[in-house]
Amino acid sequence: MDKVERVKNVVCYVGKIKKTELISKRRDRYIVDNRRMAFVLCRDILELKWVEIGQAFKLDHANII
């Protein structure tokens, strides 16, 4: 899942957050917004399934939807 790692890096760069914050369970607004941006990029650009995105972010697919 090399492309997903690139998405994570880009989102962290644009959102000015750390990668550990992106994959954390924290629910601060700025983190949630960036996490959602990463999910949308993975879904729309990379055309990944919800389950695949969940595995990449270590979350259940229902949490991502």
TAZI-V957008 format. One record per residue. PHI is phi in whole degrees, 0 to 359 (999 if undefined). PSI is psi in radians with two decimals (* if undefined). OMEGA is omega as a letter, one per 30 degrees, with the letter a starting at -180 (* if undefined). Layout:
BEGIN
PHI_PSI_OMEGA + PHI_PSI_OMEGA
END
This chain:
BEGIN
999_0.91_a + 296_-0.63_a + 292_-0.60_l + 293_-0.67_l + 297_-0.66_l + 295_-0.70_l + 298_-0.78_l + 301_-0.77_a + 296_-0.74_a + 294_-0.77_a + 296_-0.71_l + 295_-0.68_l + 293_-0.82_a + 292_-0.75_a + 276_-0.10_a + 56_0.82_l + 235_2.88_l + 275_2.70_a + 295_-0.58_l + 295_-0.58_l + 292_-0.68_a + 297_-0.72_a + 266_0.05_l + 283_3.06_l + 265_0.06_a + 299_2.60_a + 241_0.47_l + 296_2.53_a + 302_-0.78_a + 293_-0.52_l + 285_-0.76_a + 298_-0.74_l + 298_-0.75_l + 291_-0.64_l + 296_-0.74_l + 296_-0.65_l + 298_-0.73_l + 295_-0.71_l + 297_-0.76_a + 295_-0.74_l + 298_-0.74_l + 295_-0.69_a + 285_-0.85_a + 275_-0.71_a + 273_-0.87_a + 276_-0.22_l + 56_0.78_l + 273_2.71_l + 279_2.80_a + 302_-0.67_a + 296_-0.72_l + 294_-0.69_l + 294_-0.73_l + 300_-0.71_l + 294_-0.66_a + 292_-0.56_a + 258_0.09_l + 57_0.78_l + 230_2.77_l + 288_2.55_a + 298_-0.48_l + 291_-0.52_l + 290_-0.49_a + 281_-0.67_a + 295_*_*
END
